[in-house]
Each structure stands twice: as C-alpha cells, then as structure tokens.
Amino acid sequence: MTRDSRRFDDLFQFFGPIAVRRMFGGEGIFVDDLMIGIVVSDQIYLKTSDSNRADFEAEGAKPFTYIRGKERNATSLSYFTVPDRLLDDPEEFGRWARKAHAVAVAARAAKSPKRPRKKSSRASGG
C-alpha cells in the first residue's frame, strides 16, 4: 500500500517542511538528512533526549520499543509517542517537533568525528 507522504503537512504546518521515507517496516520523518521522528503502525514518535524526555513522560507518552535477538529482549530507542492532544494542536505540536529537531542536531554534533590534529611540519631538534 502506498502511503501519502504529505499526510502530515497539516500537523507540521507550524514546524516547516518534512520528508517521510519508508524504512524498516515503518517510516522516518526527516528534516533534510536528520531523522526527527518515526511512524510505526500509524503511531508518530518524536526523537527525545534528556532535554525533552520529561515532557513526553509527563504526558504519559511511551517509548518506541521493538523485540530483538534470540532472547526476544525488548529494546527501546530515543523516540516517544506523540501525546494525543498534540495531534489536534498543530501549533503546539510544532514546538515539540522543534525540540525533537534540536535533539537530532545535538546528537549528530556529538557523533561528528573530530578532525585529527595536523602534525607539526617542524622536525624535532636533538
């Protein structure tokens, strides 16, 4: 079944343009090359970190989890369900999406490889 990649335009109207891409049995919500959310079984999840996770937990949001491995262990990712009330309030949703985007930007910055220092061209004396 083909999904309408523009079906979230109204919800993200106060945030800005997004792209929805199929992946791993669900979809990723991207801003440029940063994934700020996922959609699985028609449930939207936004990216979290210590900076915004408490907001989601205060609303009773649940983390995205999946089962993996032979032991069938549940694994959680840093994405939480969007509180239902936000689905009817695009302006407030936009604020939460901006926080998710900031988390994605910070996560990428933390992972960016540091440039190796150039060795001095001077020969050591001795």
QUIURWO-V912900 format. One record per backbone hydrogen bond with DSSP energy under -1.0 kcal/mol. NH is the residue of the N-H (numbers start at 0). CO is the residue of the C=O. Records with the same first field share a line. If there is no record, write none. Layout:
# QUIURWO-V912900
NH->CO, CO
This chain:
# QUIURWO-V912900
6->3
8->5
11->7
12->9
14->11
15->11
18->29
20->27
22->25
25->22
26->38
27->20
28->36
29->18
30->33
33->30
35->28
36->28
37->44
38->26
39->42
42->39
44->37
45->79
46->35
47->77
51->48
52->48
55->51
56->52
57->53
59->56
60->55
63->78
65->74
67->72
71->68
72->67
74->65
76->63
79->45
80->61
81->43
85->82
86->83
88->85
92->88
93->89
94->90
95->91
96->92
97->93
98->94
99->95
100->96
101->97
102->98
103->99
104->100
105->101
106->102
107->103
108->104
109->105
110->106
111->107
